[in-house]
């Protein structure tokens, strides 16, 4: 199913993809390591941000639906597993 913020997430991911390509070019062009590391940190922060948007969207749609459908325990188990991986 389509999430409320799917379009915004896809746009953010496209920007992140372009940013990663830029970092690859920086490495190919022997840009200084500190500059590359700063850009990697920016991509990491952008990925965390988009992950937060996806999480919020999931809570507002999937988890609410799971409660309505009486499937909260399974949905919560899956969410915990995903969060553990996201946070690690």
N, C-alpha and C positions, 0 to 999 in steps of 0.2 A: 504494500500500500504506500501511497505517497504521503510523506510527512509535510507538515505545514511549512517548514523552512528548507525544504529540499533544494529549491532553486538557489537560495542564498548559500547553502552549503556547497553546491556544485560550483558556484562562482568563486568562493573562497578556495576550494581545492584547485581550481584552474590557476588562480594566482599563485598558490603554493607551488604547483607544478612548474610554473614559469620561474619562480624564485630558485627552485632546485636546479633547473637548467642553467640559470645564471651562476650559481655556485660552481657547477661543473665547468663552465667556461672560465671562471676565476682560477680554478685549479689548473686547467689546461694552459692558462696564460701566466702561470707562476706568480699569482698575486700572493702577497704576504700571508702567512699562516694566521696571524691574529685577525686580519680582515675576513678571511674565510670562516674562521671560528665565530665571529660576530654574526655573519650571515646564516650560519648553521643554527645559532641560537635563535635568530629571528624566525627561521622556518619551524624550529621546535615550538616556539611560542605560538606561532600561527596554527600549527597542528593541534596544540592543546586547546586553543580557542575554538577551533571548529569542532573538536571533540566535545567541548562543553555545550555547544549549540545542539549537537546531535543528542547528547544526553538529556538536555532539557526537553527537546522535542519528543524524545522517547518517553520521558516521564509524563508529559502532557497527553500523549496519545496512546502509546502501547500499554503503559502501566495502568492507565485509567480503563482502557478496554479490558485488560486482564482482570481487573477488579470486577468490572461489570459482568464479565463472562465466568466469574468464579474460578479463574486460573491464576490467582495472585501468587501462590506459592511457587509454581513453576517459573513464572515471569520473574519473580524476585531472585530465585536461584540463578537464572540466566543472567540477570542484571549484575548480581554480585560477582559472578565469574568474569564477566566482561569488564567490570570496574577494576577488579584486581589486575587484569592484564593492562588496562589503560593507565592505571596509576604506576605500575612497575616500570 
